[in-house]
């Protein structure tokens, strides 16, 4: 009788363990963020625009051109067609009401955690394909910024290139046609990256093609 009880007890315990094991679902993996364009970027073939020392460049991201994608971040991709080192003194993202040049917000933009990076374009860890050209551009990914782009606003990624010899030899990637949503304006001899809320941007883009800025993505 004891033998029968032991066998019955062992059988029940085995079934319990087996049932418990199968009832446990593996932890669900959190899906990685899918990288998506927030607006239409530039399309090849590309041209180049050289010599950017002592220029402020404003690239416009119009709110009306945003794709219907929900994202709490924006990432800018910056393209070089030539150069060995690019020195940036400062970079910011200005927000305005749609169709206005009056600044409503200023958001710092960084690369490697700083807003004044020196980008080593001759390094294969930064630009894997050497030498740089319009067919083999170096595309540098800026740090993500915490902002939800809105159709009610326009955005101006503004970069001031240091007045030095390095920036005299860099060249921007530019599309040969204005086929995307991005456009730009530039101002020589002045740093336009220190404007504050309530001030006006120095210029609209007036349909000029974008320089350097190739893509705006969520990641």
C-alpha positions in Angstrom: 0.0 0.0 0.0 2.8 2.4 0.8 4.4 1.6 -2.5 1.2 2.5 -4.4 0.9 5.8 -2.4 4.5 6.7 -3.2 4.0 6.1 -6.9 0.7 8.1 -6.9 2.3 11.0 -5.0 5.3 11.0 -7.4 3.0 11.0 -10.4 1.0 14.0 -9.1 4.2 15.9 -8.3 5.6 15.2 -11.8 2.3 16.4 -13.5 2.3 19.5 -11.3 5.9 20.4 -12.2 5.2 19.7 -15.9 2.0 21.8 -15.9 3.8 24.6 -14.1 6.7 24.6 -16.6 4.4 24.8 -19.6 2.2 27.5 -18.0 5.1 30.0 -17.7 5.3 32.2 -20.8 8.8 33.5 -21.8 9.2 37.3 -21.1 8.1 39.3 -24.1 10.9 41.1 -25.8 10.5 44.9 -26.2 10.7 45.5 -30.0 13.6 47.8 -31.1 12.6 51.2 -32.4 12.1 51.1 -36.2 14.1 53.8 -37.8 11.8 56.0 -39.9 12.1 59.2 -41.8 10.1 62.0 -40.2 10.1 64.0 -43.5 11.2 63.2 -47.0 15.0 63.4 -47.2 17.3 64.2 -50.0 17.7 62.0 -53.1 20.7 61.2 -55.3 22.4 62.3 -57.5 24.2 64.8 -55.2 26.3 67.8 -55.8 28.6 69.6 -53.4 29.0 73.1 -52.0 32.5 74.0 -50.6 34.0 76.4 -48.1 31.9 77.0 -45.0 34.2 78.9 -42.7 32.4 81.7 -40.8 29.0 80.8 -42.1 25.7 80.1 -40.3 23.6 77.6 -42.0 19.8 77.3 -41.4 18.1 74.1 -42.7 14.3 74.3 -42.5 12.1 71.3 -41.6 8.6 72.4 -42.4 5.9 71.1 -40.2 3.5 70.7 -43.1 5.9 68.1 -44.6 6.0 65.8 -41.6 4.9 62.3 -42.0 2.1 61.1 -39.7 4.6 59.3 -37.4 4.5 59.6 -33.6 8.0 60.2 -32.2 9.3 61.8 -29.1 12.8 62.2 -30.6 14.4 63.6 -33.8 17.8 62.8 -35.2 19.6 64.7 -37.9 22.0 63.2 -40.4 24.7 65.5 -41.8 26.5 64.8 -45.1 30.0 65.8 -46.1 31.3 65.5 -49.7 34.9 66.6 -48.9 37.2 67.8 -46.1 39.5 66.4 -43.4 38.1 68.2 -40.2 34.9 70.1 -39.7 34.8 72.5 -36.8 31.4 73.6 -35.5 31.2 76.4 -32.9 27.5 75.8 -32.0 24.3 74.2 -33.2 20.7 74.6 -32.2 17.2 73.8 -33.4 14.9 76.8 -33.6 11.1 76.3 -33.5 8.7 78.8 -35.0 5.0 78.8 -35.7 4.3 77.5 -39.1 5.0 80.1 -41.7 6.6 82.5 -39.2 10.2 83.5 -38.6 9.7 84.4 -34.9 11.3 81.9 -32.6 9.1 80.2 -30.1 11.7 77.7 -28.7 15.4 76.9 -28.8 16.6 73.3 -28.4 20.4 72.5 -28.2 21.7 70.0 -30.7 24.8 67.9 -29.9 27.2 65.4 -31.4 29.0 63.2 -28.8 27.3 65.2 -26.1 28.7 68.6 -27.1 27.3 71.4 -29.2 30.8 72.5 -30.6 32.3 69.3 -32.0 35.3 68.9 -34.2 34.5 66.1 -36.7 37.5 64.1 -37.9 36.4 63.4 -41.5 39.7 61.6 -42.4 39.0 58.9 -39.7 37.6 55.7 -41.0 35.8 55.2 -37.7 33.8 58.4 -38.6 33.8 58.1 -42.4 34.3 54.5 -43.4 34.6 55.2 -47.1 37.6 57.3 -48.1 38.1 59.6 -49.8 34.8 61.5 -49.5 32.9 62.5 -52.6 29.4 63.2 -53.9 29.0 59.4 -54.6 30.6 58.4 -51.3 29.5 61.0 -48.8 30.3 60.8 -45.1 27.0 60.9 -43.2 27.3 61.9 -39.5 24.5 61.1 -37.1 23.9 63.8 -34.6 22.7 62.9 -31.1 18.9 62.4 -30.7 17.1 65.3 -29.3 13.9 65.1 -27.2 11.3 66.8 -29.2 8.0 65.8 -30.9 7.9 67.6 -34.2 4.5 69.1 -34.9 2.7 70.1 -38.2 1.8 73.4 -36.4 5.4 74.5 -36.3 8.5 74.9 -38.5 12.0 73.9 -37.4 15.4 75.4 -38.4 18.5 73.3 -37.7 21.1 76.1 -37.4 24.8 75.4 -37.4 27.7 77.9 -37.2 31.0 76.8 -38.8 34.1 78.2 -37.0 36.1 80.7 -39.0 39.2 78.6 -39.6 41.2 76.9 -42.3 39.7 73.5 -41.7 36.2 74.7 -42.7 37.6 76.3 -45.9 38.1 72.8 -47.3 34.9 71.0 -46.3 32.1 70.6 -48.8 28.4 70.0 -48.1 26.3 67.4 -49.8 23.5 69.0 -51.6 20.8 67.5 -53.9 20.9 68.4 -57.5 17.2 69.1 -57.4 14.8 70.3 -54.7 13.0 66.9 -54.6 12.6 66.5 -50.9 11.0 68.5 -48.1 14.1 70.2 -46.7 15.5 73.6 -47.7 18.1 76.0 -46.4 19.6 79.5 -46.1 23.0 80.7 -45.1 24.4 83.9 -43.6 28.1 84.7 -43.9 30.2 86.5 -41.3 27.9 86.0 -38.3 27.0 83.4 -35.7 23.2 83.0 -35.8 23.0 80.2 -33.2 22.5 82.4 -30.2 19.1 83.9 -30.9 16.5 83.7 -28.2 12.7 83.2 -28.0 10.9 86.2 -29.4 13.7 87.1 -31.9 13.3 86.6 -35.6 15.4 84.4 -37.8 17.6 86.3 -40.2 16.2 84.8 -43.4 13.7 82.3 -44.8 15.0 79.5 -47.0 13.1 80.7 -50.2 13.1 77.2 -51.7 16.9 76.7 -51.8 18.1 73.1 -51.6 19.4 71.8 -48.2 23.1 71.8 -47.5 24.6 69.1 -45.3 21.2 68.0 -43.9 20.2 64.8 -45.6 17.7 63.1 -43.4 15.6 63.7 -40.3 14.6 60.5 -38.5 13.2 59.2 -35.3 16.3 57.2 -34.4 
